[in-house]
Amino acid sequence: MSVEIAKNAGFCFGVKRATDSLERAIESKKDGERIFTLGNLIHNDVYNNMLREKGVFPIKIDEVAEIANTATPDSPVTLFIRAHGIPKQDEALLASLSEKKPSFRYVDCTCPYVKKIHRIAEQNSGEDRFFLLFGAAEHPEVVGIMSYADCDKAVFSSAEELEDMLKKGLLEKIGQKLPIIASQTTQKMSEWKKSQKIFKKLYTNAQIFDTICSVTELRQNEAEELSRTCDFMIVIGGKDSSNTAKLFSICKKNCANTVWIEDPGELVTRDLISSAHTKVGIAAGASTPSGLIQEVYKTMSEITENFEELLESSLKTLNTGDTVVGTVTLVTDAELQLDLGVNVTGIIKAEQITDDASVKLTEMFSKGDEVEAFVIRVSDIEGVAELSKKRVDSDKNWQKIVLACENGDILEGKVVEVVRGGVIVLVGANRVFVPASQTGVPKDNDLAEIKGNEVKVKVIEIKGNRAIGSIKAVAREERRAKEAAFWASIEEGKVYTGCVKSLTAYGAFVDLGGVDGMVHKTELSWRPIATPAAVVEVGQEITVFVKSFDAEKKRISLGYKTEETNPWYIFTGKYAVGDVASVKIVNMMPFGAFAEIVEGVDGLIHISQIAQQKIGKPADVLELGQVVDAKIIAIDEEKQKVSLSIRALLDEAQAEAEAMPEEEVAEEAAPVEE
């Protein structure tokens, strides 16, 4: 067996530029510094897991602001943008945060080829343009590119889809505008050329930009040539990698024995290599580190050395009752034929695969698929083994249910049917009966209200081949776990945001997330209130803090009013003795008038401090609601009382007037000549 590696396999320029930049940052990282990537840096789980081991974690765009706010000189944050790039609005957010937060910075590792397409999309925006992109609509690179096109736009994934869109009139606006066409960097060159041909026939004024990366094209051409000469091809790369998917498609077309792996260990665990292979080719996507490629090559060498042993094990005989794994060699709607690696051919009839007569096997399976099946009968004379996939699936699925019951595991399923006494939850291929009392639906309510719901269920009993479950038990366990976590973390002074659940004459009950606490009405306001409804209402979200709690009795006393909202605190922070304030007359008594200085704090203007002359009662001079200027002449901190004086201001004004020189007074009093 010979093994050949494609010359341009592995990291492309853009990916290598991104990984080199990040790895340099990791090596030079300061104490306390935190490094993140916006999403996975590249489409390769092995590499991304290595980053996690080094303390570099991916985050989502909606987590960035919160993390940026925690950045300090002692604990700075560096965020790396993936090679695929990000949407325009996300980059604007990062720029704004880095400007506001000096200890937060981001490093743009977007591939230069992708950046070029961003510029093409942005520079060709406008009402008179239509931007069309060849690519996978959900791919991060495509999402980023399309955010830069401020005009009518669309994405197509193949020449066939483009033709379909044109026929259905989905691109009718394009004929009235200037068409701008570009491609995702990792798309298949042959499909791109077909698409261009279709478009040029219809729109001679179209501006077409060839934006498929030259390295991508070279890598695809190499894979094409190599796969034509090999009887076994290995394509290495992440399952989310667009360019790796293209390589696999190209190789599979030329070499039926083509496999796509992410980790070298899959070659052994999936038993992919056969002694019949004479030439093996290795191709790798742009997000595959060279170390992984070399590891695959090494694994192939080790497998080659042990082929005699593998060959011997592959020639073992089959017995009725065995479970085997075979590779599909022929598919019809009546049956599958499998290569079992032994001297008989495996046959699985349609009825041994599914009970659904409408299912077409040709749509479910393809040549090269691996299928696990149960051996029903072996005939060495006929050279066939009759198999059942349904039996294996049933055994596996039922075993999962049994194990879940034994281990107390939580399963997920869908409520598919309402039956007498309960409902049926479909978990995989298994039906779990949930009695009405275990559904969580109130006794007199209709069970049909949960039909179609995705639910969590716990199998509480196995009776023969019947599983009985409980939805209620899961909800109860989750609630208890939530409560336990709450009581484990509660402490006096801790702040919570909760929802007002109910009101009583003496206070408000607040849901803190499965656990209730009470705010006494005296804690709702600094002023006396008749009922809690004067301050809060049911359903209102409020911020509270723990005043005290009794974990044993499950009681929590909450506070709502804070020192910062204390009217007296606000007053003393704003005024001092000697200051003049505009006050509002709110009450009058025989001995004086009360005036509001700030909301919640009143001061007394004694009757002797209202006017310069003696008055009979405050109402002789003042009116309720009147706003006047008054001087603060005394503050009693202990009793929280304030004394005000209007007369003090009148006396000061009079003293100033009397102190003026006579000529100034005369001048002021002289009539103005016309």
Secondary structure, 3 states (H helix, E strand, C coil): CEEEECCCCCCCHHHHHHHHHHHHHHHCCCCCCEEEEECCCCCCHHHHHHHHHCCCEEECHHHHHHHHHCCECCECEEEEECCCCCCHHHHHHHHHHHHHCCCEEEEECCCHHHHHHHHHHHHCCCCCEEEEEECCCCCHHHHHHHHCCCCEEEEECCHHHHHHHHHCCCCHHHHHCEEEEEECCCCCHHHHHHHHHHHHHHCCCCEECCCCCHHHHHHHHHHHHHHHHCCEEEEECCCCCHHHHHHHHHHHHHCCCEEEECCCCHHHHCCCCCCCCCEEEEEECCCCCHHHHHHHHHHHHHHHHCHHHHHHHHCCCCCCCCEEEEEEEEECCCEEEEECCCCCEEEEEHHHCCCCCCCCHHHHCCCCCEEEEEEEEEECCCCEEEEEHHHHHHHHHHHHHHHHHHHCCEEEEEEEEEECCEEEEEECCEEEEEEHHHCCCCCCCCHHHHCCCEEEEEEEEEECCEEEEEHHHHHHHHHHHHHHHHHHHCCCCCEEEEEEEEECCCEEEEECCCCEEEEEHHHCCCCCCCCHHHCCCCCCEEEEEEEEEECCCCEEEEECCCHHHCHHHHHHHHCCCCCEEEEEEEEEECCEEEEEEECCEEEEEEHHHCCCCCCCCHHHCCCCCCEEEEEEEEEECCCCEEEEECHHHHHHHHHHHHHCCHHHHHHHHCCCCC
